[in-house]
Amino acid sequence: MRAYKKYVTIDNPKKLVLSDLPFQHGQLVEIVMTAEDGEREKRIQELRTLLKKTQALPKVQTITDDMIAEELAAYRAGK
């Protein structure tokens, strides 16, 4: 499946015109629309801040790659 993303600003909420698309005449395409909101970027920044704080905790600093691998193996084994 080939994906193509294009950002447009809605001028008329009753009509949307897409032009210069990289598809063939008669080709079936799926259209998925999502609206960007200001909250999304705010939530992403809050998550980044939280992750940085979590990674800076002293107990986290003692976790090794081997410990993580063991934990993953145990999880996958259903333990």
Secondary structure, 3 states (H helix, E strand, C coil): CCCCCCCCCCCECCECCCCCCCCCCCCCCCCCCCCCCHHHHHHHHHHHHHHHHHHCCHHHHCCCHHHHHHHHHHHHCCC
